[in-house]
Amino acid sequence: MADPTLVTLSGSLRKGSYNRMLLKEARAAFGPAQVLEGNLNLPLYDGDLEQAEGIPEAVTTLANLIKGADAVVISSPEYNKGISGVLKNAFDWISRVEGMAFKGKPTVVISANAGRTGGETGQYMTLSCLVPLQAQIISGPTLCVAGAQNEFDENGTLTNDHYLEVLATRMQALRAAAT
Ligand SMILES: Cc1cc2nc3c(=O)[nH]c(=O)nc-3n(C[C@H](O)[C@H](O)[C@H](O)COP(=O)(O)O)c2cc1C
């Protein structure tokens, strides 16, 4: 059987993002796969823009990427105890594309944050937002990397064995749901 396709989505756009580092670890824990990274750097959702110009190409590309995936992993920081605006904006745009890209899609949500709860509040809000999109949420032990600035080495490798174990559990469950 061909390797499954795994789409990774980072709720942080910055290059040095800890959530991007966590996604790198998630890919490794998932095992052999075709891995595609979704680009969430989209225009702000605006109904006037949609009416005048239609769905932006970057949104269609992202929705098609998710539609074609066997599994999706989202890693995102919380911002001010809520979902990242980047991620919410992407969800809002995706919900405007015909065909419900997330419907039935096995999806895992994880997070890394500087704070002591590792983005747990934002993670739960992200999970709530996935409900109307009808994603197949693959739950398991919660992975919230707290104090993220202390948990990755200079190569961006996660060094905490507990977090690595939880990540392995979550990604193996995702793989099982994808096949
Ligand atoms: C606008 C903003 C809001 C933030 N709110 C929180 C927060 O609610 N909880 C928290 O633990 N850290 C918060 N932080 C700090 C982030 O955890 C930190 O910037 C982290 O590195 C962001 O993730 P990234 O490395 O993937 O970009 C916030 C940072 C920004 C820029």
PDBQT file of the ligand as one rigid body, heavy atoms in Angstrom, charges set to zero:
ROOT
HETATM    1  C1  LIG A 201      -0.239  37.843  20.602  1.00  0.00    +0.000 C 
HETATM    2  C2  LIG A 201       0.370  36.825  21.511  1.00  0.00    +0.000 A 
HETATM    3  C3  LIG A 201      -0.403  36.245  22.499  1.00  0.00    +0.000 A 
HETATM    4  C4  LIG A 201       0.147  35.262  23.330  1.00  0.00    +0.000 A 
HETATM    5  N1  LIG A 201      -0.654  34.644  24.245  1.00  0.00    +0.000 NA
HETATM    6  C5  LIG A 201      -0.172  33.593  24.951  1.00  0.00    +0.000 A 
HETATM    7  C6  LIG A 201      -1.037  32.817  25.792  1.00  0.00    +0.000 A 
HETATM    8  O1  LIG A 201      -2.218  33.051  25.914  1.00  0.00    +0.000 OA
HETATM    9  N2  LIG A 201      -0.493  31.746  26.436  1.00  0.00    +0.000 N 
HETATM   10  C7  LIG A 201       0.835  31.423  26.330  1.00  0.00    +0.000 A 
HETATM   11  O2  LIG A 201       1.261  30.427  26.925  1.00  0.00    +0.000 OA
HETATM   12  N3  LIG A 201       1.662  32.144  25.549  1.00  0.00    +0.000 NA
HETATM   13  C8  LIG A 201       1.200  33.205  24.834  1.00  0.00    +0.000 A 
HETATM   14  N4  LIG A 201       2.019  33.913  24.011  1.00  0.00    +0.000 N 
HETATM   15  C9  LIG A 201       3.438  33.543  23.909  1.00  0.00    +0.000 C 
HETATM   16  C10 LIG A 201       3.578  32.371  22.943  1.00  0.00    +0.000 C 
HETATM   17  O3  LIG A 201       3.412  31.174  23.653  1.00  0.00    +0.000 OA
HETATM   18  C11 LIG A 201       4.961  32.379  22.261  1.00  0.00    +0.000 C 
HETATM   19  O4  LIG A 201       5.122  33.581  21.529  1.00  0.00    +0.000 OA
HETATM   20  C12 LIG A 201       5.138  31.167  21.366  1.00  0.00    +0.000 C 
HETATM   21  O5  LIG A 201       6.488  31.123  20.981  1.00  0.00    +0.000 OA
HETATM   22  C13 LIG A 201       4.222  31.223  20.145  1.00  0.00    +0.000 C 
HETATM   23  O6  LIG A 201       4.294  30.044  19.372  1.00  0.00    +0.000 OA
HETATM   24  P1  LIG A 201       5.292  29.877  18.148  1.00  0.00    +0.000 P 
HETATM   25  O7  LIG A 201       6.686  29.716  18.741  1.00  0.00    +0.000 OA
HETATM   26  O8  LIG A 201       4.844  28.633  17.456  1.00  0.00    +0.000 OA
HETATM   27  O9  LIG A 201       5.215  31.107  17.283  1.00  0.00    +0.000 OA
HETATM   28  C14 LIG A 201       1.496  34.902  23.182  1.00  0.00    +0.000 A 
HETATM   29  C15 LIG A 201       2.267  35.517  22.180  1.00  0.00    +0.000 A 
HETATM   30  C16 LIG A 201       1.713  36.447  21.349  1.00  0.00    +0.000 A 
HETATM   31  C17 LIG A 201       2.552  37.040  20.238  1.00  0.00    +0.000 C 
ENDROOT
TORSDOF 0
